[in-house]
Amino acid sequence: MSRPVPSSDEHAPRAITAAAEPGALDAEAFAALFRECGADVHGYAISLLGDRSAAEDVTALAFERLYRSRTRLDHRRGTPRAWLFAIARNAALDELRRRRRQPRYELEDELSADRDHGEALEDVERRATVRDALAGLPLREREVVLLKFHGQLSNSELARALQISESNAGTRLHRALTRLREHCLQIDRQEVA
């Protein structure tokens, strides 16, 4: 019987490829995964929820659930990073269902003394445009964009996290990015007018 070929992980950090066999995510690999992915999971949760406090809770919950299920990890079904983002996605969706309201984004204070204020203001405006455009996407499209870019998931990992086919994941991502671009352009046009 032939063994399935796992997704390409040649560029993945050590902790992400550490679980080559079921149950191989030991304490050291888990700690490395936390160091390598903690900020990405938190960023994904903030972008999806729009609330730093809730994002911290979702991040902690995702790592807790991954740790509890570490003995059931199967590399043939995805990397520990992909499992982690699938868990974070489910926890974030649970939080959104619990709240039953649209996320609100806080504009961060990006003006620092180290950078030119004009450049910093342009950066803040670009980020605000993208945040507003993301907020305007339906949840289904927003989550695929956030999983792809915050999670840095391959299309096959994205498909596993969303429980859809890889071609469907690619199609959804393409459509979501097209709509995101259109929303950004629309927001820019409104600001100019």
Protein Blocks (a to p, Z undefined) as FASTA:
>chain_A
ZZdddddfklgcfklmmmmbghiacfklmmmmmmmmmmmmmmmmmmmnopaklmmmmmmm
mmmmmmmmmmmpcfknocfklmmmmmmmmmmmmmmmmnopacddddddfbdfkbcfklmm
mmmmmmmmmmmmmmmpcfklmmmmmmmmmnopafklmmmmnopafklmmmmmmmmmmmmm
mmmmmmmmmmmZZ
